Amino acid sequence: MTPSSLIRSCSLRAATTFCLAMATASVAHAGDAASAGFLKMPFGEITVVALSDGSFTLPASKLMIDAHKGEVRDALAKEHLGDDVPTSVNAFLIDTGDKRILIDTGSGVLLGPTLGQVNQHLQAAGYRPDQIDEILITHLHADHVGGLVDRGRMVYPNATVRVDAREKAFWENRGNLDKVDGSVKNTFEAVPMALGPYEAAGHVRTFTAGEHVGPGITAVSEPGHTEGHSGFRVENGGEVLLVWGDVIHLAVAQFPDPKVTIHFDSKPADAVKTREKALSAASASRYRVAGAHIAFPGIGTVGKAASGYTWTPIAP
């Protein structure tokens, strides 16, 4: 399936599907950093760069699953939000000085015109695609790997793509098609499209949880959203940043109640356990967190509230 045919197939799905949620996207950025599409943050002796891929409109009532009846609706009302919530897609660059490691790549051309901006913003931040040494993938949904390719060619020709071994095996086996929600079945077409050119060049390697995958970077197992969903713990100069992928999709509902899930989750019960564990650890340790779908730049800290958690973004 070509990128254009994949997008056309998305347009035929019900409004509850992942594809349509992305294809009907609308960009909603605020502030200078968001307008530029990147934010550089000193981190110990290295630099972390948040990169915006754009935004999509998340239809909360169709995609979110209450743990208690009406709580998503009430959470949206409390924040004066309608049902269609502008939602960021973020990627992150770790620049150690010696190596440039990109975590996720955004959507590329797969999910509509308001996404696919990671490479553009990478270059605006002062980096060429051929300078990227490694690409760490949190999971293989289209909004995280679509940016690997452009018209069938590698966008990052010198990079080695790293992905969890379980994640890769799951999405490369079409026998698993009935094990996931209809909203993410398009992933089975997106994965070979995104990884194929890199595999042909010998540029794909797998990892396992706990493995050292870069200077000061360790892969962390975060099961539930997908089979091998992974975070990356970055440590430098006594500081810690956890890049946690899709632990949170709708911040206004899932920070107050981590038991709220989304149709994109392959195993919702496991996703809840992962979210509760991640939020508890982040709030206790007060290290910084980077999330793929938290308002750009998606970096902040987690606090403990009476019956849930809070999010405090870093100042742009």
N, C-alpha and C positions, 0 to 999 in steps of 0.2 A: 504494500500500500504506500503510495506517495504521500508527502506531507499535505498536499492540497486535498487529496482524497480522504485523508484522515480527518482534516478539518471539516470537509463536507459531511463525513459520516457523523461527526460530532453534532452538526446542526440538525440532524434527524432525530437525535435522542430527546427524551423527556427532559423537562426543566430540572429534574432532580439529578441529572447526570453531571459528572465532573466536566465533561467537554463543554456542555452548554454554559455551565457556570463560568468557564473561562472565556468562551467565545463571545459572550455578551458583556465582557468586562468593560469597566470604565476606570480610567486612571484618576486617582485622588491623592495627590501629594501636597505637602505643605512644608514651608521653610526652605532656606537656602540649600541645605544638604540634599533634601528630597528633590528639589528642582534640578540640582546638578546630577542627581542619580547615583552619587557615591559619597561616602563619608570615611575619612581616614582617622584612625584612632591609635595613638601610641599605646603599646601594650608590653610592659617590661622593656626589653631591648629590641623588640620587633614592631611591626605595624600590622594592624588589622584593618581591612578596607571593606565596608559594607557596600554592596552593589545592588541597586534596584533593577528588577526585571520588568517592573510595571505593576499594575494592579488588576484584579478582577472583582466582579460583583458576586458575593456569596449569598445565595438565597437561603437565609437561615432557617426558615420554617420547613423547607424541603430537604435540607441536608443535615441539620443538626438534630440530635436525638436527646430529648430531655431525660434527665435522671428522675426528675419530679415534674409532674404535669405543669406546663405553663412557665417554667423557669427561664427558658431561653427568651420567650416573649417578654417576660418581666425584666430580664437583664437588658434587652434592647431598649425597652421603654425608659428604664432608669438612666440610660446614657443618651436618650433622645435620638435613637437610631431607628430607621425603618427596617423592614424585613430584608432589603437588599443592602448588604454591608460591603463597602469598599474594602478590599483585602489585599495586602501586599504580597508580593513574591520577592524574596531576598536571597542573594547568594553572598558569599564572604571569601575574601582573599587574605591569606596569611603570607606576609612578606617577611622572611627571616633575614633578608639581606643576601643570603647565599641561594635561597630557594624561594620560588613563588608557587604557593599551593592554593588552588581554587577549591572551595567547598560548594558543590552544586553549580549548575550552569544556567538555570532558568529554562524557559520554554522554547526558545528558538522560534521557528515558524509554526509550531504545532498547534498552538492554542489561541490564535487570534491576534489582531493588530495592536492591542494595548499591552501585550506582553512581548517577551523576546528581546529585552534591552540590556541584558547583562554585558555582552561583549562591547556594545556601544559605550556603556558607562565604565567598563574596565579601561577602555582606551582614553576616555575623558579623565580618568584618574592617573593617567601617565604610564600605562602598561600596554605592550603589544601582545596579541594572542600567542605569538611564537615564543614569548618569554615565560609562559606558564610551564612549570616542570611537572607538577602532579595535579590531578583532579580527584578529590575525594567526594564520593556520592553518598548522601544520607540514605536514599532509596531511589527506586527506578520509576517513579511516577513521572509523567511527561513534563510537568512544570519544573522538574529538577534535572532532567537529562536532555531535553529537547535542544538546548543550546550547545550541545556538543558538536552538532553538524549544521552545515548550511549547503543546501543543494547536493547532499550526498557526500560532502567532503568534510574532513576534520577542521573544525574552527581553531583547534589548539594542536597544531601538527607535531609539536615536540613533547606533548604531555603524555604521561602514563595515567590512565583512568583506573582508580581503585574502587571496588565495590564489595560489599559483604558477599561471601560465597553462597550463603543460603538465599539471599535476595536475588542474585543472578540466576541461580538454578531454578528458583520458583517461577520467575517471569519468562524464562526461556522454555518452559514446559507448558504447552497449551492444554495439557491435561488438567491444569489447575484453573481453567477458565471458569468453571462453576463454583470455585471456592472464594470468589471475590464479588463484591457488589457491582451491579451493572455500571455504576458511575466511574469505575476505574478499569473496565475490561479493555479499553483502548490501550492500556499499558502493554499488552501482549504484542501490539503492532509497533508501539513507540520504541520498545527496547532494542529489537534488532536494527531498527532504523538508526538509532542513536549510537549504539555500540559497534555496529558492523564495521565501519571504516577503521576504527581503532583496533578491533580484533584482527582485521586483515593486515594491519601494520605491526601487529605484535605489541600493542600499546594498552592492553587490558590485563590487570592483575586483581585477584581477589584477596580479601583479608578476613580475619576472624575477630570476634569481640576480644578486647584486651590487647590486641596487637599494636605495636608501635608503628604508626603509618607516616610519620614525618618528624622533623625536629621538634621535640616536646609535644607531639600530638599522639593521642591514644584513641583507638576506636572503642566506643561504648555501645553495648547492646541496648536497644530501646524497642522491644518487640510489641506487636499489636497493630500498629498502623499498617505495616507490611511485614512479610515474613522475616526479613533481615534489616529492618529499619535501624539505623545507626546514628549515634551522635559522635562528636569528636571533642575530646577534652584537650584544650590547648593550654600549656603551662610555660611561663617564661618570667624570669625575674621575680619569682614568688607570687605571681598573679595567675589566676585561673579564669579561662573562658570556656564555657560549654556551648558548642554549636549543636543545637538539639533537633534540627530538622523540623518535623511536623508534630511535635508534642502538643502544640497549641494551634488551632485554626481560628477559633472565635474567642478572642481574649476576654471580651466583656462577660462571657458566660462560663468559660472553662477555667479561668483563674478563681472566680468565686466558688465554682463547683467542678472539680476535676472529673467527676463522674459523667459529665455531659460528653457525648461522643458525636461522631460524624459518620455519615454513610461511607466515606472513603476508607475507614478503618477495616482491615481484613479480619481482625479478631478484637472486637470492641472491649471485651473484658480485660484482655491483656493490655490494650491501649490505656485503659483506665489505671491499671496497676503501674504502668510505666510513667504516666503523667503524675500520679500521686507521689511516686518515688522521686521523680525529677524535681518536682516543686518543693517537696520536703527538704531534699538535699540542698537545693539552691537557696532556699530561705534560711536554712541553718548556717550555711557556710558563707553566704553573701557574695559568692563569686558572680561574675557577670555571665549572662546568657545571651545567645544569639539565636533568634527564631526565624524560620523561613516565612511565616505568615503573620508576624506581628508588625504593626505599623512601622514603616521604614524610619530609621535604619535597622530596626528589629533587635537592638542591643539594649540590655538593661539589667535590672536586678529584681529578684523575687522577694516579697515580704510575706509574713504570716499575718493573716487576719483572723477574726474570731471564728469564722466558719469556712475559711478557704484561704485564698492567697491574693496578693496584690502585685501589680507590675509597675516599676518605676523606670521609664526609659532614660538612657543617657542623654545629656544635653547635646544637641547638634552643634 
